[in-house]
């Protein structure tokens, strides 16, 4: 019986850890000034307020990111960043790291 509970707990942890990982990206760029770009990234499995808070707080603290907002209903993250200070690849990497920290419920 203990093995069954261990297996259930194991699968629950696996499901929760994978629930917030970004699975695809959608990129749209609009130049606001010389280096400021708007980026829209789809994170389809981030679906709770914990996801929203963790992603927004984690990204807005980074140098080069001017604005960050995640919409739970559209599953899209909108941010404005300075391309001379941070790259799109680095932003994607940060999002992946942040989503591993979120236990979706």
C-alpha positions as CSV (number, residue, x, y, z in Angstrom):
1,X,0.0,0.0,0.0
2,X,2.9,2.4,0.8
3,X,4.3,1.8,-2.8
4,X,1.0,2.9,-4.3
5,X,1.1,6.2,-2.3
6,X,4.7,6.7,-3.3
7,X,3.8,6.2,-7.0
8,X,0.8,8.6,-6.7
9,X,3.0,11.3,-5.0
10,X,5.7,10.8,-7.6
11,X,3.3,11.3,-10.6
12,X,1.7,14.2,-8.9
13,X,5.1,16.0,-8.5
14,X,5.8,15.2,-12.2
15,X,2.5,16.6,-13.4
16,X,2.8,19.7,-11.3
17,X,6.4,20.4,-12.3
18,X,5.4,20.1,-16.0
19,X,2.2,22.2,-15.8
20,X,3.9,25.6,-16.0
21,X,6.6,24.9,-18.5
22,X,6.4,27.0,-21.6
23,X,5.8,24.7,-24.6
24,X,5.8,27.3,-27.4
25,X,6.7,30.8,-28.1
26,X,5.1,33.5,-30.2
27,X,7.1,36.5,-31.0
28,X,5.9,39.9,-32.1
29,X,8.2,42.9,-32.1
30,X,7.4,46.6,-32.2
31,X,10.1,49.2,-31.8
32,X,9.2,51.9,-29.3
33,X,12.5,53.6,-29.4
34,X,15.9,52.6,-30.8
35,X,16.3,49.6,-28.5
36,X,12.9,49.0,-26.8
37,X,11.0,46.1,-28.2
38,X,7.6,44.6,-27.3
39,X,7.7,40.8,-27.0
40,X,4.7,38.5,-26.7
41,X,5.4,35.0,-25.5
42,X,2.8,32.3,-25.2
43,X,3.1,30.2,-22.1
44,X,0.1,27.9,-22.4
45,X,0.5,25.8,-19.3
46,X,0.9,28.7,-16.8
47,X,-2.6,28.9,-15.6
48,X,-2.7,30.1,-12.0
49,X,-2.0,33.3,-10.0
50,X,1.1,31.8,-8.6
51,X,2.4,31.4,-12.1
52,X,1.5,34.9,-12.9
53,X,3.2,36.4,-9.8
54,X,6.3,34.3,-10.1
55,X,6.9,35.1,-13.8
56,X,6.2,38.8,-13.5
57,X,8.2,39.4,-10.3
58,X,11.1,37.3,-11.6
59,X,11.3,39.1,-14.9
60,X,10.7,42.7,-14.0
61,X,13.7,42.6,-11.6
62,X,16.1,41.8,-14.5
63,X,18.1,44.6,-16.1
64,X,16.7,45.5,-19.5
65,X,13.1,44.5,-18.9
66,X,11.0,47.6,-18.6
67,X,7.5,46.1,-18.4
68,X,6.1,42.7,-17.8
69,X,2.5,41.4,-17.6
70,X,1.1,37.9,-17.9
71,X,-2.5,37.2,-18.8
72,X,-3.9,34.0,-17.4
73,X,-6.9,34.1,-19.8
74,X,-4.9,34.5,-23.0
75,X,-1.9,32.6,-21.7
76,X,0.4,35.3,-23.1
77,X,3.3,37.2,-21.5
78,X,3.7,40.7,-22.8
79,X,7.0,42.5,-22.0
80,X,9.0,45.5,-23.2
81,X,12.7,45.1,-23.1
82,X,15.8,46.9,-24.1
83,X,17.5,44.8,-26.8
84,X,20.9,46.4,-26.0
85,X,20.8,45.0,-22.4
86,X,19.1,41.6,-22.7
87,X,18.4,39.1,-25.6
88,X,15.2,37.2,-26.5
89,X,17.1,33.9,-25.9
90,X,18.1,35.1,-22.4
91,X,14.4,36.1,-21.6
92,X,13.2,32.6,-22.8
93,X,15.8,31.0,-20.6
94,X,14.7,33.1,-17.6
95,X,11.1,32.1,-18.2
96,X,12.0,28.4,-18.3
97,X,13.8,28.7,-15.0
98,X,11.0,30.6,-13.4
99,X,8.3,28.1,-14.5
100,X,10.2,25.3,-12.8
101,X,9.7,27.1,-9.5
102,X,5.9,27.0,-9.7
103,X,3.9,24.2,-8.2
104,X,0.6,24.6,-10.1
105,X,-2.5,23.5,-8.2
